[in-house]
C-alpha cells in the first residue's frame, strides 16, 4: 500500500474536499477547501474525481515523500515555489514523485493557500460523507487534526495517465472588488453603513483563519442593537458585531450566529479572498441577486469544465525546461520599434 509521508506540514496543512454538506442544521461545520478552483484543478491534474480530497496548506506546503512506488502529484492555488530534490517544478501541472525524492513547497507571491493532490486520493474513511477536516471539533480528515511531521497518509490505487498542465490562460483572474449581495439582515443598517462598506477599503487583520477574516476599516453602524435571534450562516456571510468592524465567515464558520449579517460575498469570489492574508487590502461592490445567480451558474460550469482545459504537460516538469518556456507568452504584447 502506497503512502504519502509528511516530513514537514508547513504552517497549517489539513485534508480537505469540497465540504460536509447536509449537516449544518445539526450543528456540524461544513469545512472544505477554501479555494474550490484550486482543489478542482489539483484533482483533475492527477486524474481524480471532482470530490477527491487533497491537502490544503497555508503559506508553505512543507516537505513530503512517497512510499510504495511512484505517484503523480500536483500543486495548485498560486505560483508556489515547488521543487523535487531541489529541482524547481512548475505548479499547476502534474509530475511524478518517486520513492526517495523529497517534494518541497515554498511560499507563493500571489497566494496564501494552495492544494496538493495525489493520484488516487487518500485512503481515509469519510465522516458524514466528507473527508474534510474540521480541527476545532476533531472530525474528518486525518485523525481529525492538522497534519504533523511523520504522518503517513495511505493512498488509494490510481489509474495510469500522462502528465497534464493547466494553461496560464485558464487560471481565474482575481476581481478588483469582491462582489456581495446585501442581506439577510441589511435592514439593521442604514444607507451610511452600506456606503461605508462599498466606498472604502478594508484590511485583513491578524485575526484571520479558516473560520473567518476579521477586517479593519470604515465602521458599520447598526440602526438598533447588534444582536439578533441566531440563524444559519452561509459561506461568505459578512457579520457585524458591536465594534462595527466586519467579519467574513468562511469554510470553518460556525453553523449559526447572532450578529446581524449586512451582506454575503458570492461563492465564486471566496477563493480570491482565501488567497490573501493578514495585511492585504480588499474592497467590495454590491450586485443584485439575479446577477449573482448568473455568475454562480457560469462558475459552476467553469469548475465542471476544468478537465477539458488541461493539456499534455510539456517538458519533464522542470520549471525552466526549454520546451515549456517556448510554449509560454513571456512578452505579453508587441515589442516596440
Secondary structure, DSSP 8 states (H G I E B T S, - for coil): --EEEEEE--SEEEEE-S---S-GGGT------S-HHHHHHHHHHTT--TT--EEEEES--EEEEEESS-EEEEEESS---EEETTEEE-SSBEEEE-TT--EEE---SS-SEEEEEETT-B----BTTB---BTTTTBSTTTTS---TT-EEEB--------EEE-GGGS----SSEEEEE-SSGGGB-HHHHHHHHHS-EEEEEEESSSEEEEESS---BSS-S----EE--TTEEEE-TT--EEEE-TT--SEE-S-EEEEE-GGGHHHHHT--TT-EE-EEE--HHHHHHHHHHHHHHHHTHHHHEEE--TTSBTT-HHHHHHS-SS-S----
